[in-house]
Amino acid sequence: METTYVLLKPLLTEKTTLLKDEAQQVAFYVHPRANKLEIKQAVEKAFDVKVEAVNVVRRAPSVRERQGRVVGRKPGWKKAYVTLRQGDKIEFFEGV
């Protein structure tokens, strides 16, 4: 898979902000078919940092979501927690 399609968007929540400050971890929504090696290579290439570890969390699509007569599905997602080498950091909002 091409590295530009692996990282979809950064995940910016209170939990990920604390992880970034305390544990040198950054979270991303990633392509559902991307594996850990592809995620590591994409982060290193895009942000010019060294990655120590990648942890992946996957949520499967829900079977049924009902709204009146309409029956649909909720899409699944895959996110990756990337641990950076000591001293490296990724700044999403610089100078804000």
Secondary structure as UniProt FT lines:
FT   HELIX           3..6
FT   STRAND          7..10
FT   HELIX           14..23
FT   STRAND          25..30
FT   TURN            32..33
FT   HELIX           36..47
FT   STRAND          51..59
FT   STRAND          65..67
FT   TURN            68..69
FT   STRAND          70..72
FT   STRAND          77..84
FT   TURN            86..87
FT   TURN            94..95
//
